[in-house]
Each structure stands twice: as C-alpha cells, then as structure tokens.
Amino acid sequence: MADHKQAAKRHRQSLVRSERNKHYRSMMRTFVKQAREAIESGSEDKDARVIEAVSAVDRLASKGIIPRNRAARTVGRLRKAAAQS
C-alpha cells in the first residue's frame, strides 16, 4: 500500500487510466480486424472500414495511448493491403 496520500491518489488514477486505455486499445483492434477482414473478403465497404480503422489508430496515437510509430506502421500496412486488393 502507498505510504503517502499523493502516492495513493496516483495509484488510483493509474488504475482508472489503464482501464480506459484498455478499452480504447480493444476498440482500435476491433476496427483494424474488421478492416483486414473486409480487405481479405473483397467487401465493397472495405474503403470505409479502412478509413474508420485509420481514424481510430490516429486518434489513439494523438492521445498517447499507443506509440506514434506503431500507429504509422499499422496504418501503412492497412493502406498497403487495401491498395493491393
């Protein structure tokens, strides 16, 4: 347990933030997965799915929930796969 009030507060805040970040990361992974499935199946709404996934990835990178390089790598791979299909 924390020895100081401030340390206890920081711990509580870190728990809340980690839960929120977990939710956002899960949401982002779902969007990316749906985009990949749309690309592989040749769905007609693949462009909309890719745009939705790219938007989610960029939003999380701007909030600092995922690293910017990981976001760029994910977006690049999605767009490359969409262009090749």
Backbone as XML, in Angstrom:
<?xml version="1.0"?>
<chain id="A" units="angstrom">
  <residue number="1" name="MET">
    <atom name="N" x="0.843" y="-1.182" z="0.000"/>
    <atom name="CA" x="0.000" y="0.000" z="0.000"/>
    <atom name="C" x="0.889" y="1.246" z="0.000"/>
  </residue>
  <residue number="2" name="ALA">
    <atom name="N" x="0.353" y="2.311" z="-0.538"/>
    <atom name="CA" x="1.115" y="3.548" z="-0.630"/>
    <atom name="C" x="1.298" y="4.177" z="0.751"/>
  </residue>
  <residue number="3" name="ASP">
    <atom name="N" x="2.434" y="4.820" z="0.941"/>
    <atom name="CA" x="2.740" y="5.438" z="2.228"/>
    <atom name="C" x="2.220" y="6.865" z="2.335"/>
  </residue>
  <residue number="4" name="HIS">
    <atom name="N" x="2.023" y="7.528" z="1.200"/>
    <atom name="CA" x="1.603" y="8.928" z="1.207"/>
    <atom name="C" x="0.270" y="9.077" z="0.476"/>
  </residue>
  <residue number="5" name="LYS">
    <atom name="N" x="-0.456" y="10.128" z="0.828"/>
    <atom name="CA" x="-1.740" y="10.377" z="0.180"/>
    <atom name="C" x="-1.572" y="10.558" z="-1.325"/>
  </residue>
  <residue number="6" name="GLN">
    <atom name="N" x="-0.531" y="11.287" z="-1.705"/>
    <atom name="CA" x="-0.312" y="11.552" z="-3.126"/>
    <atom name="C" x="-0.012" y="10.260" z="-3.881"/>
  </residue>
  <residue number="7" name="ALA">
    <atom name="N" x="0.760" y="9.370" z="-3.262"/>
    <atom name="CA" x="1.073" y="8.091" z="-3.905"/>
    <atom name="C" x="-0.190" y="7.248" z="-4.061"/>
  </residue>
  <residue number="8" name="ALA">
    <atom name="N" x="-1.054" y="7.286" z="-3.070"/>
    <atom name="CA" x="-2.308" y="6.539" z="-3.156"/>
    <atom name="C" x="-3.195" y="7.105" z="-4.271"/>
  </residue>
  <residue number="9" name="LYS">
    <atom name="N" x="-3.229" y="8.425" z="-4.374"/>
    <atom name="CA" x="-4.024" y="9.060" z="-5.422"/>
    <atom name="C" x="-3.472" y="8.707" z="-6.802"/>
  </residue>
  <residue number="10" name="ARG">
    <atom name="N" x="-2.163" y="8.755" z="-6.959"/>
    <atom name="CA" x="-1.549" y="8.413" z="-8.243"/>
    <atom name="C" x="-1.870" y="6.973" z="-8.623"/>
  </residue>
  <residue number="11" name="HIS">
    <atom name="N" x="-1.877" y="6.097" z="-7.627"/>
    <atom name="CA" x="-2.204" y="4.698" z="-7.904"/>
    <atom name="C" x="-3.655" y="4.567" z="-8.379"/>
  </residue>
  <residue number="12" name="ARG">
    <atom name="N" x="-4.573" y="5.250" z="-7.705"/>
    <atom name="CA" x="-5.977" y="5.218" z="-8.122"/>
    <atom name="C" x="-6.137" y="5.761" z="-9.542"/>
  </residue>
  <residue number="13" name="GLN">
    <atom name="N" x="-5.437" y="6.847" z="-9.828"/>
    <atom name="CA" x="-5.522" y="7.429" z="-11.162"/>
    <atom name="C" x="-4.960" y="6.481" z="-12.215"/>
  </residue>
  <residue number="14" name="SER">
    <atom name="N" x="-3.878" y="5.799" z="-11.890"/>
    <atom name="CA" x="-3.283" y="4.888" z="-12.863"/>
    <atom name="C" x="-4.217" y="3.720" z="-13.160"/>
  </residue>
  <residue number="15" name="LEU">
    <atom name="N" x="-4.959" y="3.263" z="-12.158"/>
    <atom name="CA" x="-5.918" y="2.181" z="-12.388"/>
    <atom name="C" x="-7.049" y="2.624" z="-13.313"/>
  </residue>
  <residue number="16" name="VAL">
    <atom name="N" x="-7.552" y="3.824" z="-13.082"/>
    <atom name="CA" x="-8.625" y="4.351" z="-13.926"/>
    <atom name="C" x="-8.135" y="4.531" z="-15.355"/>
  </residue>
  <residue number="17" name="ARG">
    <atom name="N" x="-6.947" y="5.106" z="-15.502"/>
    <atom name="CA" x="-6.411" y="5.353" z="-16.849"/>
    <atom name="C" x="-6.096" y="4.061" z="-17.577"/>
  </residue>
  <residue number="18" name="SER">
    <atom name="N" x="-5.579" y="3.063" z="-16.868"/>
    <atom name="CA" x="-5.260" y="1.809" z="-17.537"/>
    <atom name="C" x="-6.523" y="1.110" z="-18.018"/>
  </residue>
  <residue number="19" name="GLU">
    <atom name="N" x="-7.608" y="1.195" z="-17.257"/>
    <atom name="CA" x="-8.879" y="0.627" z="-17.707"/>
    <atom name="C" x="-9.397" y="1.355" z="-18.946"/>
  </residue>
  <residue number="20" name="ARG">
    <atom name="N" x="-9.303" y="2.685" z="-18.939"/>
    <atom name="CA" x="-9.761" y="3.462" z="-20.082"/>
    <atom name="C" x="-8.917" y="3.139" z="-21.309"/>
  </residue>
  <residue number="21" name="ASN">
    <atom name="N" x="-7.594" y="3.073" z="-21.135"/>
    <atom name="CA" x="-6.709" y="2.774" z="-22.258"/>
    <atom name="C" x="-6.959" y="1.380" z="-22.795"/>
  </residue>
  <residue number="22" name="LYS">
    <atom name="N" x="-7.252" y="0.434" z="-21.910"/>
    <atom name="CA" x="-7.543" y="-0.936" z="-22.332"/>
    <atom name="C" x="-8.781" y="-0.956" z="-23.230"/>
  </residue>
  <residue number="23" name="HIS">
    <atom name="N" x="-9.782" y="-0.184" z="-22.863"/>
    <atom name="CA" x="-10.999" y="-0.100" z="-23.671"/>
    <atom name="C" x="-10.690" y="0.478" z="-25.058"/>
  </residue>
  <residue number="24" name="TYR">
    <atom name="N" x="-9.943" y="1.568" z="-25.091"/>
    <atom name="CA" x="-9.621" y="2.193" z="-26.374"/>
    <atom name="C" x="-8.771" y="1.278" z="-27.255"/>
  </residue>
  <residue number="25" name="ARG">
    <atom name="N" x="-7.786" y="0.588" z="-26.667"/>
    <atom name="CA" x="-6.951" y="-0.327" z="-27.452"/>
    <atom name="C" x="-7.785" y="-1.466" z="-28.026"/>
  </residue>
  <residue number="26" name="SER">
    <atom name="N" x="-8.692" y="-1.989" z="-27.231"/>
    <atom name="CA" x="-9.566" y="-3.062" z="-27.687"/>
    <atom name="C" x="-10.443" y="-2.590" z="-28.846"/>
  </residue>
  <residue number="27" name="MET">
    <atom name="N" x="-10.981" y="-1.383" z="-28.721"/>
    <atom name="CA" x="-11.813" y="-0.806" z="-29.771"/>
    <atom name="C" x="-11.004" y="-0.651" z="-31.058"/>
  </residue>
  <residue number="28" name="MET">
    <atom name="N" x="-9.780" y="-0.163" z="-30.927"/>
    <atom name="CA" x="-8.927" y="0.028" z="-32.088"/>
    <atom name="C" x="-8.626" y="-1.306" z="-32.770"/>
  </residue>
  <residue number="29" name="ARG">
    <atom name="N" x="-8.305" y="-2.328" z="-31.971"/>
    <atom name="CA" x="-8.008" y="-3.642" z="-32.539"/>
    <atom name="C" x="-9.212" y="-4.213" z="-33.286"/>
  </residue>
  <residue number="30" name="THR">
    <atom name="N" x="-10.402" y="-3.960" z="-32.761"/>
    <atom name="CA" x="-11.615" y="-4.420" z="-33.431"/>
    <atom name="C" x="-11.769" y="-3.750" z="-34.782"/>
  </residue>
  <residue number="31" name="PHE">
    <atom name="N" x="-11.559" y="-2.434" z="-34.836"/>
    <atom name="CA" x="-11.656" y="-1.718" z="-36.112"/>
    <atom name="C" x="-10.627" y="-2.235" z="-37.113"/>
  </residue>
  <residue number="32" name="VAL">
    <atom name="N" x="-9.398" y="-2.461" z="-36.662"/>
    <atom name="CA" x="-8.344" y="-2.947" z="-37.551"/>
    <atom name="C" x="-8.689" y="-4.345" z="-38.048"/>
  </residue>
  <residue number="33" name="LYS">
    <atom name="N" x="-9.193" y="-5.184" z="-37.162"/>
    <atom name="CA" x="-9.570" y="-6.551" z="-37.538"/>
    <atom name="C" x="-10.691" y="-6.530" z="-38.570"/>
  </residue>
  <residue number="34" name="GLN">
    <atom name="N" x="-11.696" y="-5.684" z="-38.369"/>
    <atom name="CA" x="-12.796" y="-5.581" z="-39.324"/>
    <atom name="C" x="-12.307" y="-5.079" z="-40.675"/>
  </residue>
  <residue number="35" name="ALA">
    <atom name="N" x="-11.361" y="-4.151" z="-40.663"/>
    <atom name="CA" x="-10.807" y="-3.647" z="-41.914"/>
    <atom name="C" x="-10.038" y="-4.738" z="-42.648"/>
  </residue>
  <residue number="36" name="ARG">
    <atom name="N" x="-9.229" y="-5.498" z="-41.907"/>
    <atom name="CA" x="-8.479" y="-6.589" z="-42.542"/>
    <atom name="C" x="-9.408" y="-7.650" z="-43.122"/>
  </residue>
  <residue number="37" name="GLU">
    <atom name="N" x="-10.467" y="-7.979" z="-42.386"/>
    <atom name="CA" x="-11.422" y="-8.969" z="-42.886"/>
    <atom name="C" x="-12.137" y="-8.456" z="-44.129"/>
  </residue>
  <residue number="38" name="ALA">
    <atom name="N" x="-12.481" y="-7.170" z="-44.158"/>
    <atom name="CA" x="-13.132" y="-6.594" z="-45.331"/>
    <atom name="C" x="-12.190" y="-6.608" z="-46.531"/>
  </residue>
  <residue number="39" name="ILE">
    <atom name="N" x="-10.912" y="-6.340" z="-46.299"/>
    <atom name="CA" x="-9.934" y="-6.361" z="-47.384"/>
    <atom name="C" x="-9.773" y="-7.778" z="-47.926"/>
  </residue>
  <residue number="40" name="GLU">
    <atom name="N" x="-9.651" y="-8.759" z="-47.041"/>
    <atom name="CA" x="-9.437" y="-10.142" z="-47.469"/>
    <atom name="C" x="-10.649" y="-10.705" z="-48.204"/>
  </residue>
  <residue number="41" name="SER">
    <atom name="N" x="-11.837" y="-10.317" z="-47.768"/>
    <atom name="CA" x="-13.048" y="-10.851" z="-48.409"/>
    <atom name="C" x="-13.417" y="-10.076" z="-49.673"/>
  </residue>
  <residue number="42" name="GLY">
    <atom name="N" x="-12.757" y="-8.957" z="-49.905"/>
    <atom name="CA" x="-13.053" y="-8.150" z="-51.080"/>
    <atom name="C" x="-14.383" y="-7.421" z="-50.956"/>
  </residue>
  <residue number="43" name="SER">
    <atom name="N" x="-14.759" y="-7.115" z="-49.756"/>
    <atom name="CA" x="-16.031" y="-6.453" z="-49.492"/>
    <atom name="C" x="-16.063" y="-5.078" z="-50.148"/>
  </residue>
  <residue number="44" name="GLU">
    <atom name="N" x="-17.273" y="-4.655" z="-50.509"/>
    <atom name="CA" x="-17.388" y="-3.355" z="-51.176"/>
    <atom name="C" x="-17.256" y="-2.186" z="-50.211"/>
  </residue>
  <residue number="45" name="ASP">
    <atom name="N" x="-17.395" y="-2.449" z="-48.897"/>
    <atom name="CA" x="-17.241" y="-1.370" z="-47.925"/>
    <atom name="C" x="-15.855" y="-1.375" z="-47.287"/>
  </residue>
  <residue number="46" name="LYS">
    <atom name="N" x="-14.896" y="-1.987" z="-47.964"/>
    <atom name="CA" x="-13.540" y="-2.069" z="-47.392"/>
    <atom name="C" x="-12.905" y="-0.695" z="-47.217"/>
  </residue>
  <residue number="47" name="ASP">
    <atom name="N" x="-13.176" y="0.220" z="-48.150"/>
    <atom name="CA" x="-12.591" y="1.557" z="-48.033"/>
    <atom name="C" x="-13.116" y="2.276" z="-46.795"/>
  </residue>
  <residue number="48" name="ALA">
    <atom name="N" x="-14.402" y="2.126" z="-46.526"/>
    <atom name="CA" x="-14.988" y="2.754" z="-45.340"/>
    <atom name="C" x="-14.411" y="2.138" z="-44.073"/>
  </residue>
  <residue number="49" name="ARG">
    <atom name="N" x="-14.220" y="0.824" z="-44.086"/>
    <atom name="CA" x="-13.650" y="0.138" z="-42.920"/>
    <atom name="C" x="-12.208" y="0.582" z="-42.673"/>
  </residue>
  <residue number="50" name="VAL">
    <atom name="N" x="-11.447" y="0.734" z="-43.740"/>
    <atom name="CA" x="-10.049" y="1.163" z="-43.605"/>
    <atom name="C" x="-9.999" y="2.594" z="-43.064"/>
  </residue>
  <residue number="51" name="ILE">
    <atom name="N" x="-10.846" y="3.464" z="-43.574"/>
    <atom name="CA" x="-10.873" y="4.844" z="-43.093"/>
    <atom name="C" x="-11.240" y="4.890" z="-41.615"/>
  </residue>
  <residue number="52" name="GLU">
    <atom name="N" x="-12.208" y="4.081" z="-41.226"/>
    <atom name="CA" x="-12.623" y="4.018" z="-39.826"/>
    <atom name="C" x="-11.485" y="3.535" z="-38.928"/>
  </residue>
  <residue number="53" name="ALA">
    <atom name="N" x="-10.767" y="2.502" z="-39.386"/>
    <atom name="CA" x="-9.658" y="1.960" z="-38.601"/>
    <atom name="C" x="-8.506" y="2.960" z="-38.513"/>
  </residue>
  <residue number="54" name="VAL">
    <atom name="N" x="-8.176" y="3.605" z="-39.614"/>
    <atom name="CA" x="-7.094" y="4.587" z="-39.634"/>
    <atom name="C" x="-7.423" y="5.742" z="-38.700"/>
  </residue>
  <residue number="55" name="SER">
    <atom name="N" x="-8.666" y="6.168" z="-38.715"/>
    <atom name="CA" x="-9.094" y="7.256" z="-37.842"/>
    <atom name="C" x="-8.924" y="6.867" z="-36.371"/>
  </residue>
  <residue number="56" name="ALA">
    <atom name="N" x="-9.322" y="5.644" z="-36.026"/>
    <atom name="CA" x="-9.196" y="5.180" z="-34.636"/>
    <atom name="C" x="-7.736" y="5.087" z="-34.217"/>
  </residue>
  <residue number="57" name="VAL">
    <atom name="N" x="-6.901" y="4.558" z="-35.092"/>
    <atom name="CA" x="-5.475" y="4.407" z="-34.784"/>
    <atom name="C" x="-4.825" y="5.774" z="-34.587"/>
  </residue>
  <residue number="58" name="ASP">
    <atom name="N" x="-5.110" y="6.703" z="-35.484"/>
    <atom name="CA" x="-4.529" y="8.040" z="-35.376"/>
    <atom name="C" x="-5.006" y="8.764" z="-34.117"/>
  </residue>
  <residue number="59" name="ARG">
    <atom name="N" x="-6.275" y="8.574" z="-33.779"/>
    <atom name="CA" x="-6.815" y="9.216" z="-32.578"/>
    <atom name="C" x="-6.102" y="8.710" z="-31.321"/>
  </residue>
  <residue number="60" name="LEU">
    <atom name="N" x="-5.871" y="7.406" z="-31.248"/>
    <atom name="CA" x="-5.196" y="6.848" z="-30.071"/>
    <atom name="C" x="-3.733" y="7.261" z="-30.019"/>
  </residue>
  <residue number="61" name="ALA">
    <atom name="N" x="-3.113" y="7.393" z="-31.170"/>
    <atom name="CA" x="-1.721" y="7.839" z="-31.190"/>
    <atom name="C" x="-1.624" y="9.287" z="-30.721"/>
  </residue>
  <residue number="62" name="SER">
    <atom name="N" x="-2.585" y="10.101" z="-31.097"/>
    <atom name="CA" x="-2.542" y="11.504" z="-30.691"/>
    <atom name="C" x="-2.779" y="11.653" z="-29.189"/>
  </residue>
  <residue number="63" name="LYS">
    <atom name="N" x="-3.531" y="10.715" z="-28.594"/>
    <atom name="CA" x="-3.770" y="10.755" z="-27.151"/>
    <atom name="C" x="-2.642" y="10.112" z="-26.361"/>
  </residue>
  <residue number="64" name="GLY">
    <atom name="N" x="-1.720" y="9.452" z="-27.063"/>
    <atom name="CA" x="-0.597" y="8.825" z="-26.386"/>
    <atom name="C" x="-0.902" y="7.444" z="-25.854"/>
  </residue>
  <residue number="65" name="ILE">
    <atom name="N" x="-2.010" y="6.857" z="-26.273"/>
    <atom name="CA" x="-2.385" y="5.534" z="-25.788"/>
    <atom name="C" x="-1.551" y="4.462" z="-26.474"/>
  </residue>
  <residue number="66" name="ILE">
    <atom name="N" x="-1.217" y="4.683" z="-27.744"/>
    <atom name="CA" x="-0.281" y="3.808" z="-28.439"/>
    <atom name="C" x="0.834" y="4.688" z="-28.997"/>
  </residue>
  <residue number="67" name="PRO">
    <atom name="N" x="2.023" y="4.110" z="-29.193"/>
    <atom name="CA" x="3.134" y="4.901" z="-29.739"/>
    <atom name="C" x="2.875" y="5.345" z="-31.178"/>
  </residue>
  <residue number="68" name="ARG">
    <atom name="N" x="3.388" y="6.501" z="-31.525"/>
    <atom name="CA" x="3.170" y="7.045" z="-32.871"/>
    <atom name="C" x="3.744" y="6.142" z="-33.962"/>
  </residue>
  <residue number="69" name="ASN">
    <atom name="N" x="4.884" y="5.529" z="-33.710"/>
    <atom name="CA" x="5.468" y="4.658" z="-34.725"/>
    <atom name="C" x="4.617" y="3.414" z="-34.958"/>
  </residue>
  <residue number="70" name="ARG">
    <atom name="N" x="4.031" y="2.884" z="-33.897"/>
    <atom name="CA" x="3.149" y="1.727" z="-34.052"/>
    <atom name="C" x="1.922" y="2.116" z="-34.861"/>
  </residue>
  <residue number="71" name="ALA">
    <atom name="N" x="1.404" y="3.305" z="-34.604"/>
    <atom name="CA" x="0.249" y="3.787" z="-35.361"/>
    <atom name="C" x="0.606" y="3.931" z="-36.838"/>
  </residue>
  <residue number="72" name="ALA">
    <atom name="N" x="1.747" y="4.515" z="-37.118"/>
    <atom name="CA" x="2.165" y="4.706" z="-38.509"/>
    <atom name="C" x="2.359" y="3.366" z="-39.206"/>
  </residue>
  <residue number="73" name="ARG">
    <atom name="N" x="2.938" y="2.417" z="-38.497"/>
    <atom name="CA" x="3.168" y="1.085" z="-39.059"/>
    <atom name="C" x="1.830" y="0.391" z="-39.357"/>
  </residue>
  <residue number="74" name="THR">
    <atom name="N" x="0.899" y="0.474" z="-38.432"/>
    <atom name="CA" x="-0.402" y="-0.158" z="-38.606"/>
    <atom name="C" x="-1.162" y="0.467" z="-39.778"/>
  </residue>
  <residue number="75" name="VAL">
    <atom name="N" x="-1.152" y="1.796" z="-39.838"/>
    <atom name="CA" x="-1.851" y="2.496" z="-40.915"/>
    <atom name="C" x="-1.215" y="2.167" z="-42.261"/>
  </residue>
  <residue number="76" name="GLY">
    <atom name="N" x="0.107" y="2.160" z="-42.296"/>
    <atom name="CA" x="0.797" y="1.852" z="-43.551"/>
    <atom name="C" x="0.480" y="0.463" z="-44.056"/>
  </residue>
  <residue number="77" name="ARG">
    <atom name="N" x="0.454" y="-0.493" z="-43.161"/>
    <atom name="CA" x="0.152" y="-1.874" z="-43.562"/>
    <atom name="C" x="-1.296" y="-2.014" z="-44.030"/>
  </residue>
  <residue number="78" name="LEU">
    <atom name="N" x="-2.205" y="-1.337" z="-43.341"/>
    <atom name="CA" x="-3.612" y="-1.390" z="-43.759"/>
    <atom name="C" x="-3.800" y="-0.784" z="-45.145"/>
  </residue>
  <residue number="79" name="ARG">
    <atom name="N" x="-3.224" y="0.395" z="-45.345"/>
    <atom name="CA" x="-3.393" y="1.054" z="-46.626"/>
    <atom name="C" x="-2.728" y="0.284" z="-47.764"/>
  </residue>
  <residue number="80" name="LYS">
    <atom name="N" x="-1.594" y="-0.316" z="-47.476"/>
    <atom name="CA" x="-0.909" y="-1.119" z="-48.496"/>
    <atom name="C" x="-1.760" y="-2.327" z="-48.874"/>
  </residue>
  <residue number="81" name="ALA">
    <atom name="N" x="-2.328" y="-2.990" z="-47.880"/>
    <atom name="CA" x="-3.176" y="-4.165" z="-48.148"/>
    <atom name="C" x="-4.421" y="-3.755" z="-48.935"/>
  </residue>
  <residue number="82" name="ALA">
    <atom name="N" x="-4.993" y="-2.597" z="-48.594"/>
    <atom name="CA" x="-6.190" y="-2.135" z="-49.299"/>
    <atom name="C" x="-5.869" y="-1.786" z="-50.745"/>
  </residue>
  <residue number="83" name="ALA">
    <atom name="N" x="-4.696" y="-1.215" z="-50.971"/>
    <atom name="CA" x="-4.318" y="-0.829" z="-52.337"/>
    <atom name="C" x="-4.024" y="-2.053" z="-53.191"/>
  </residue>
  <residue number="84" name="GLN">
    <atom name="N" x="-3.509" y="-3.114" z="-52.604"/>
    <atom name="CA" x="-3.163" y="-4.316" z="-53.371"/>
    <atom name="C" x="-4.383" y="-5.175" z="-53.704"/>
  </residue>
  <residue number="85" name="SER">
    <atom name="N" x="-5.458" y="-4.998" z="-52.955"/>
    <atom name="CA" x="-6.621" y="-5.856" z="-53.197"/>
    <atom name="C" x="-7.538" y="-5.291" z="-54.261"/>
  </residue>
</chain>
